C-alpha cells in the first residue's frame, strides 16, 4: 500500500522473527521505555510453548510502514480475537515520523483490508494515560467498549471500531445509547 503521495509504503511482513526483531529495536523509542518486566518462570515455559503453538494458528497480520528511503517509520500487529473481531495488539510510530499523517492514511486502508477478509470489528486496548492513541482512534470511529486491569500492562481501556454500520447501530440499540448529533442548528 502506498500512501501520503508515495512518501510511505505499508507492506505485510510474513517473517515473524524479522518483524519482532524490528519492533523490539523500536519499542522503547516509541513508548519511552515503558515495557513489561514480567517473565514466565521456567517451570511454566513448556506449557506456554504449547499454547503459543496453538496461538500461531490464528490469523495474524504484521505490517511495516517505511518511508521512501526504506527506513521503518511505524508498525502494526494484530490477530483474530474471535471469528468476527481483529485485535490490534500493538502499533507504534517512531518519534521522527509522528505528525506526518501516517496513521490517518493507514488505518482506513487497514479497515478496508480487514473488512474484505470478513471481519466485522477491530478492537484494541490502551493504557488510560495514552491519550494520543485513544484520541486518534476516537477520531477514526472507535468507541470505548470497556476497561480491564491486567497484571502485565495495568489498566486498559478497550476500544472497538465497527467495520459495518449495522454493527454500530446494534451496539447502540443493545446499550440504549442515545445518538448525539454533531450538527449545529
C-alpha positions as CSV (number, residue, x, y, z in Angstrom):
1,X,0.0,0.0,0.0
2,X,1.4,3.4,-1.0
3,X,0.1,6.5,0.8
4,X,0.9,10.1,1.6
5,X,1.7,10.8,-2.1
6,X,4.2,7.9,-2.3
7,X,6.2,9.1,0.7
8,X,5.3,6.0,2.7
9,X,4.6,2.3,1.9
10,X,3.0,-0.3,4.1
11,X,3.7,-3.9,3.5
12,X,2.6,-7.1,5.1
13,X,5.6,-8.8,6.8
14,X,5.4,-12.6,6.6
15,X,8.7,-13.1,8.5
16,X,7.6,-13.1,12.2
17,X,11.1,-13.2,13.6
18,X,12.2,-10.3,11.4
19,X,9.2,-8.3,12.4
20,X,9.6,-9.0,16.1
21,X,13.3,-8.0,16.0
22,X,12.5,-4.7,14.3
23,X,9.7,-3.9,16.7
24,X,11.9,-4.8,19.7
25,X,14.5,-2.3,18.4
26,X,11.9,0.5,18.1
27,X,9.7,-0.3,21.1
28,X,11.5,1.7,23.8
29,X,11.9,4.6,21.3
30,X,8.2,4.7,20.6
31,X,6.9,4.1,24.1
32,X,9.6,5.8,26.2
33,X,10.9,2.6,27.9
34,X,7.6,1.5,29.4
35,X,7.8,-2.2,28.8
36,X,6.6,-5.2,30.8
37,X,9.1,-6.7,33.2
38,X,7.1,-9.9,33.7
39,X,8.6,-13.1,32.5
40,X,7.2,-16.6,32.7
41,X,9.0,-18.9,35.2
42,X,11.0,-21.8,33.6
43,X,8.7,-24.5,35.1
44,X,5.7,-23.0,33.2
45,X,7.6,-22.3,29.9
46,X,6.8,-25.7,28.3
47,X,3.0,-25.2,28.8
48,X,3.4,-21.7,27.4
49,X,5.1,-23.1,24.3
50,X,2.2,-25.5,23.7
51,X,-0.3,-22.6,23.9
52,X,2.0,-20.4,21.8
53,X,1.9,-23.0,19.0
54,X,-1.9,-23.1,19.1
55,X,-2.0,-19.2,19.1
56,X,0.2,-19.2,16.0
57,X,-2.6,-20.9,14.0
58,X,-4.8,-17.8,14.4
59,X,-5.0,-15.3,11.6
60,X,-2.3,-12.7,12.2
61,X,-1.1,-9.6,10.4
62,X,2.2,-7.8,10.7
63,X,2.5,-4.5,8.8
64,X,5.6,-2.4,8.5
65,X,5.5,1.2,7.2
66,X,8.6,2.5,5.5
67,X,9.4,5.9,4.2
68,X,10.6,6.5,0.6
69,X,14.2,5.7,1.7
70,X,13.2,2.3,3.2
71,X,13.5,3.3,6.8
72,X,10.9,1.7,9.1
73,X,8.6,4.5,10.3
74,X,5.8,2.5,12.0
75,X,4.4,-0.9,12.6
76,X,1.1,-2.6,13.3
77,X,0.5,-6.1,14.5
78,X,-2.7,-8.0,15.4
79,X,-4.6,-11.2,15.2
80,X,-8.0,-12.8,15.3
81,X,-9.7,-12.2,18.7
82,X,-12.8,-14.1,17.7
83,X,-14.3,-15.0,14.3
84,X,-15.7,-11.5,13.8
85,X,-13.0,-9.4,15.6
86,X,-9.5,-8.5,14.6
87,X,-7.5,-7.4,17.7
88,X,-4.9,-4.7,17.1
89,X,-2.3,-5.9,19.5
90,X,0.4,-3.3,19.0
91,X,1.1,-0.3,16.8
92,X,3.7,2.4,17.0
93,X,5.1,5.4,15.1
94,X,8.7,6.3,15.7
95,X,9.0,9.9,17.1
96,X,10.7,11.3,14.0
97,X,7.8,10.2,11.8
98,X,4.9,11.4,14.0
99,X,2.5,14.1,12.9
100,X,3.0,13.2,9.2
101,X,-0.4,11.7,8.7
102,X,0.7,8.1,8.6
103,X,-1.9,6.7,11.0
104,X,-4.8,8.7,9.4
105,X,-3.8,7.4,6.0
106,X,-3.1,3.8,7.0
107,X,-6.0,3.0,9.3
108,X,-8.7,3.3,6.6
109,X,-6.8,1.1,4.3
110,X,-6.4,-1.5,7.1
111,X,-10.1,-1.3,7.9
112,X,-10.9,-1.9,4.2
113,X,-8.5,-4.9,4.1
114,X,-9.9,-6.4,7.2
115,X,-13.5,-6.0,6.1
116,X,-12.5,-7.7,2.9
117,X,-11.2,-10.7,4.9
118,X,-14.7,-10.9,6.6
119,X,-14.0,-9.1,9.9
120,X,-16.9,-7.2,11.4
121,X,-15.0,-5.2,14.0
122,X,-11.5,-4.1,15.1
123,X,-10.6,-3.9,18.8
124,X,-7.6,-2.5,20.7
125,X,-6.6,-1.7,24.3
126,X,-4.7,1.2,25.7
127,X,-3.4,2.5,29.0
128,X,-5.8,5.2,30.1
129,X,-3.0,7.8,30.0
130,X,-2.2,7.0,26.4
131,X,-4.3,10.0,25.2
132,X,-2.7,10.3,21.7
133,X,-3.6,6.7,20.7
134,X,-7.1,6.9,22.1
135,X,-7.7,10.4,20.6
136,X,-6.5,9.1,17.2
137,X,-8.8,6.0,17.4
138,X,-11.8,8.1,18.5
139,X,-11.2,10.3,15.5
140,X,-11.3,7.2,13.3
141,X,-14.6,6.0,14.7
142,X,-13.5,3.8,17.6
143,X,-15.7,3.8,20.7
144,X,-14.9,2.8,24.2
145,X,-16.3,-0.6,24.9
146,X,-15.0,-1.2,28.4
147,X,-12.0,-1.4,30.7
148,X,-10.0,-4.1,32.4
149,X,-7.0,-4.5,34.6
150,X,-4.1,-6.8,33.7
151,X,-1.0,-7.6,35.9
152,X,1.2,-7.3,32.8
153,X,0.0,-3.9,31.5
154,X,-2.0,-2.3,34.3
155,X,-5.4,-0.7,33.5
156,X,-6.5,-0.9,29.9
157,X,-9.3,0.9,28.0
158,X,-10.8,-1.4,25.4
159,X,-11.8,0.4,22.2
160,X,-13.8,-1.0,19.2
161,X,-14.3,0.1,15.6
162,X,-17.2,-1.4,13.8
163,X,-16.5,-2.1,10.1
164,X,-20.2,-2.2,9.2
165,X,-22.7,0.5,10.1
166,X,-25.3,-2.1,11.3
167,X,-22.8,-3.3,13.9
168,X,-22.6,0.2,15.4
169,X,-26.4,0.6,15.3
170,X,-26.8,-2.8,17.2
171,X,-24.3,-1.7,19.8
172,X,-26.2,1.5,20.4
173,X,-29.5,-0.4,20.5
174,X,-28.3,-3.0,23.0
175,X,-26.8,-0.4,25.3
176,X,-29.6,2.1,24.9
177,X,-27.2,4.8,23.9
178,X,-28.7,8.0,22.5
179,X,-27.5,9.3,19.2
180,X,-25.8,12.6,19.5
181,X,-25.9,14.9,16.5
182,X,-22.7,16.8,15.8
183,X,-24.6,19.2,13.5
184,X,-25.4,22.6,14.8
185,X,-28.8,24.3,14.4
